[in-house]
Amino acid sequence: MRPRINLRQAGRAASVLALVCAVAPLLQGCAYFNGMYNANHWSAQAERSERAGRVAEARDRWRMAAIHADSVLSRHPHSRWANDAVLVRGRALVHLDVYSEAIGALEAALPHLSSGSQRATAQLYLGRADFAQRRLPEALEALDSAVAGGSARQRSEALLYRGRVLLAMGWPAAALEDFLASAEPAARFERARAALAGGQPDLAAQYLDGVALVAPVQDDAWLPLLESLARAGLAQRSSDLVAVVAARADAPRGPRARLLLADGDRLHAAHRDSAASVRWQEVVRSVPDSAEARSASVRLAQLDIVAAASADSLAPVGRRLELLVSQGGESGNRAQELVRLLELVDTLAHVSENADACWYLRAELVRDSLSAPAAAAAAFAEMAVRFPDSPWTPKALVAATVAGHPAADSLRALLMGRYAESPYAAAALGRPGLDDRYAVLEDSLRLALAGVEGAAWPAGVSGPLGPGGVRAGPPRPGARPTVRPGVRPVEP
């Protein structure tokens, strides 16, 4: 028996089927549109994060943009939005530093892009990727096209990157023209860089004066420029710029601290320790719980060591350094090295065996490893009181005089009087006809120190006479005495 057909139900089913068939392409299009929407959404969010300086967050968002663009291209490679997806993917790859893949994708897409805006975007990012890969001629060609065919905004960005390419190719004047024509915030710093590369440090300083109060305080942009400005002979101008930038209310604490720390380093290198101390104290005061503050504290401790009048006055500095050691990090490691040196200096002051040789080594360590000339000079001169009969006391008196002891005249008189027959006095006074006694004394000092027990030699001091430790002279009997660079014989 044939089943009965319900015409009403059959008609209803046919209507549903027809509706599904009609809506399916639309649903597919909606899914595709949503994929492209998400790709654009994440790329916009990534750009927003970049402008706010949140680099890690920006990379995560570019990664999401690339994922959605890849999804669109894999499912709908021939749709009318495919070109948009290719551009989002290419931009994301450039921002993620996947330059080789970005170059391949953008070069493949360029012949199929009909929109002038799309072509300019592709050329811009292709130029950026080529530049990152040091393909400078290819980058220049791509960026030339982006400058010629892009919108005002695209042209501004393309000029920035073309200027960087020209600068890398050794054409600072042409690069400066592009940077001046670009409205990108980064171009303000690049103008100074191009001026420096072109041998115009004063012009570079003028450009930096113009951005010190308006540009975002980004230490990665400021630090190399300030360093280059100082190396070009404008150290004071560089320091003045740091003061202006650091005084800004909108300057983030981290970048401000790093700028002050670096400026203190430059001032110290220029032997302006008082000014360097001010900078480092400002770091400690403004960001007391930071890595920069700990680094500044180590530097301040080193200044106190250098300025110490005697090795016995270094104990308070040692206690400050021990606190920094407990806080760890790179500054803690440096503080640990200094603490070990200070402990060694203290140990050598209380060694009973070969006490005179150990005292001499102590003064050498204070001078050479701790870089404290005044304290070293005092320790050298003290040998005349502690060990008047030591064969190495004349050597110490010479060292004290060279180190700038305030009673240098008295030390010279003592050297020419009581110790006139010492080989060290003869060498210091430049007397001819030195005999083997000098070499014998040097070797005996070496042997005396080699027998010292209980000395915890710090890093950089490999044994009593290693690098950074005492320099007792030539190792071979009969060898001529050596004179340290920059040291003149003591004048009678």
FENUR-V111180 format. One record per residue. RES is the residue in one letter. PSI is psi in whole degrees, 0 to 359 (none if undefined). Layout:
BEGIN
RES_PSI + RES_PSI
END
This chain:
BEGIN
M_126 + R_137 + P_149 + R_140 + I_126 + N_104 + L_326 + R_316 + Q_321 + A_320 + G_322 + R_319 + A_320 + A_323 + S_318 + V_318 + L_319 + A_321 + L_317 + V_316 + C_325 + A_325 + V_336 + A_311 + P_325 + L_319 + L_319 + Q_317 + G_322 + C_317 + A_319 + Y_315 + F_320 + N_321 + G_316 + M_324 + Y_315 + N_321 + A_314 + N_322 + H_312 + W_326 + S_321 + A_319 + Q_322 + A_317 + E_322 + R_318 + S_321 + E_317 + R_330 + A_358 + G_14 + R_84 + V_312 + A_318 + E_319 + A_317 + R_320 + D_321 + R_325 + W_325 + R_319 + M_320 + A_318 + A_321 + I_314 + H_322 + A_320 + D_321 + S_317 + V_315 + L_325 + S_328 + R_329 + H_65 + P_342 + H_15 + S_170 + R_350 + W_6 + A_320 + N_320 + D_318 + A_320 + V_317 + L_319 + V_316 + R_316 + G_316 + R_316 + A_318 + L_322 + V_315 + H_335 + L_6 + D_24 + V_72 + Y_318 + S_316 + E_322 + A_319 + I_315 + G_316 + A_316 + L_321 + E_323 + A_329 + A_332 + L_316 + P_342 + H_2 + L_120 + S_333 + S_134 + G_323 + S_318 + Q_319 + R_319 + A_319 + T_315 + A_318 + Q_321 + L_310 + Y_331 + L_318 + G_320 + R_317 + A_317 + D_319 + F_318 + A_331 + Q_7 + R_27 + R_75 + L_316 + P_318 + E_320 + A_318 + L_319 + E_315 + A_317 + L_329 + D_316 + S_320 + A_321 + V_319 + A_327 + G_3 + G_173 + S_178 + A_319 + R_316 + Q_320 + R_320 + S_315 + E_321 + A_323 + L_321 + L_310 + Y_327 + R_322 + G_320 + R_321 + V_314 + L_322 + L_319 + A_334 + M_0 + G_26 + W_72 + P_327 + A_315 + A_322 + A_318 + L_321 + E_316 + D_317 + F_323 + L_330 + A_345 + S_141 + A_6 + E_141 + P_324 + A_336 + A_335 + R_318 + F_323 + E_331 + R_317 + A_321 + R_319 + A_321 + A_319 + L_317 + A_332 + G_9 + G_30 + Q_70 + P_326 + D_321 + L_320 + A_317 + A_323 + Q_317 + Y_319 + L_327 + D_323 + G_337 + V_353 + A_329 + L_352 + V_326 + A_152 + P_143 + V_91 + Q_112 + D_332 + D_337 + A_320 + W_318 + L_309 + P_327 + L_318 + L_322 + E_316 + S_321 + L_318 + A_318 + R_334 + A_5 + G_6 + L_52 + A_318 + Q_321 + R_320 + S_316 + S_322 + D_321 + L_320 + V_317 + A_320 + V_312 + V_317 + A_335 + A_352 + R_136 + A_333 + D_5 + A_121 + P_150 + R_319 + G_304 + P_320 + R_315 + A_320 + R_324 + L_317 + L_320 + L_313 + A_323 + D_321 + G_321 + D_317 + R_319 + L_320 + H_318 + A_332 + A_12 + H_31 + R_69 + D_328 + S_315 + A_322 + A_319 + S_320 + V_316 + R_312 + W_324 + Q_325 + E_324 + V_312 + V_321 + R_323 + S_328 + V_69 + P_334 + D_21 + S_165 + A_325 + E_321 + A_322 + R_320 + S_317 + A_323 + S_321 + V_318 + R_320 + L_322 + A_321 + Q_322 + L_320 + D_325 + I_314 + V_322 + A_355 + A_138 + A_336 + S_157 + A_332 + D_343 + S_8 + L_355 + A_315 + P_324 + V_320 + G_321 + R_321 + R_319 + L_325 + E_324 + L_320 + L_326 + V_318 + S_340 + Q_350 + G_194 + G_184 + E_319 + S_326 + G_323 + N_317 + R_319 + A_323 + Q_319 + E_316 + L_321 + V_318 + R_320 + L_317 + L_321 + E_321 + L_318 + V_319 + D_320 + T_316 + L_338 + A_346 + H_13 + V_131 + S_323 + E_132 + N_48 + A_324 + D_319 + A_320 + C_323 + W_320 + Y_316 + L_320 + R_313 + A_322 + E_316 + L_319 + V_320 + R_310 + D_320 + S_325 + L_349 + S_45 + A_86 + P_320 + A_316 + A_321 + A_315 + A_319 + A_319 + A_319 + F_312 + A_330 + E_342 + M_330 + A_335 + V_315 + R_319 + F_65 + P_335 + D_6 + S_138 + P_347 + W_359 + T_319 + P_322 + K_320 + A_323 + L_321 + V_315 + A_322 + A_320 + T_314 + V_326 + A_356 + G_31 + H_136 + P_337 + A_42 + A_323 + D_318 + S_322 + L_322 + R_317 + A_319 + L_320 + L_318 + M_345 + G_277 + R_324 + Y_26 + A_330 + E_357 + S_139 + P_330 + Y_320 + A_319 + A_318 + A_319 + A_326 + L_359 + G_28 + R_139 + P_168 + G_38 + L_139 + D_191 + D_356 + R_327 + Y_309 + A_324 + V_315 + L_320 + E_316 + D_324 + S_323 + L_319 + R_316 + L_322 + A_318 + L_329 + A_336 + G_1 + V_129 + E_152 + G_4 + A_117 + A_89 + W_128 + P_171 + A_135 + G_351 + V_96 + S_83 + G_177 + P_328 + L_27 + G_182 + P_133 + G_349 + G_212 + V_146 + R_95 + A_359 + G_195 + P_144 + P_348 + R_136 + P_137 + G_354 + A_153 + R_145 + P_146 + T_148 + V_129 + R_145 + P_135 + G_358 + V_123 + R_153 + P_148 + V_130 + E_137 + P_none
END
